[in-house]
């Protein structure tokens, strides 16, 4: 897993596994999941991520979803 932040677009990217993105889906407002051709989640992109940071720079993130491979 690799986590990065792009300040230009204020997006937090969580790379779950390497692979070719076949489809992206906004599964919740501001949360985009990239899937491969088999429906396996490859990455999460959290938009407007700056509001998730506390004053000390700690990430405050709760994901109330469960990701499964798509059939």
C-alpha positions in Angstrom: 0.0 0.0 0.0 1.2 3.5 -0.9 -0.3 6.8 0.3 0.3 10.1 -1.4 -1.2 13.6 -1.4 -1.5 15.9 -4.4 -1.9 19.4 -3.1 -2.6 20.9 -6.5 -6.0 19.1 -6.6 -6.3 18.5 -2.9 -6.6 14.7 -3.3 -5.4 11.8 -1.1 -4.5 8.8 -3.1 -4.3 5.4 -1.5 -2.7 2.8 -3.8 -3.9 -0.7 -2.8 -2.1 -2.7 -5.5 -0.5 -2.1 -8.8 -2.5 -2.8 -12.0 -4.2 -1.3 -15.0 -7.2 0.8 -14.2 -10.2 -0.2 -16.3 -12.9 1.7 -14.5 -13.3 4.4 -11.8 -16.4 4.9 -9.8 -17.4 7.5 -7.2 -18.8 5.2 -4.6 -19.5 8.0 -2.1 -19.4 11.7 -2.5 -15.7 12.6 -2.8 -14.5 9.0 -2.8 -13.4 7.5 -6.1 -12.3 3.8 -6.4 -10.3 2.6 -9.3 -10.9 -1.0 -10.4 -9.0 -3.3 -12.7 -10.8 -5.3 -15.5 -11.7 -8.1 -13.0 -13.4 -5.6 -10.7 -10.6 -5.7 -8.1 -10.1 -2.3 -6.3 -6.7 -0.8 -7.1 -6.8 2.6 -5.5 -8.9 5.0 -3.5 -8.9 8.8 -4.3 -10.3 11.1 -1.6 -11.2 14.5 -3.0 -11.0 17.7 -0.9 -8.7 15.8 1.5 -7.3 18.9 3.2 -10.3 18.9 5.6 -9.3 15.4 6.8 -6.1 16.7 8.3 -6.0 17.8 12.0 -3.9 20.8 13.0 -1.0 18.5 13.9 -1.0 17.0 10.4 -2.6 13.7 11.5 -5.0 12.1 9.0 -8.5 11.7 10.3 -10.2 9.3 7.9 -13.1 7.0 8.3 -14.3 4.9 5.4 -17.7 3.5 6.3 -17.7 1.2 3.2 -16.5 -2.3 2.5 -14.7 -2.8 -0.8 -15.2 -6.1 -2.6 -14.1 -7.2 -6.0 -16.8 -6.7 -8.6 -18.4 -9.8 -10.1 
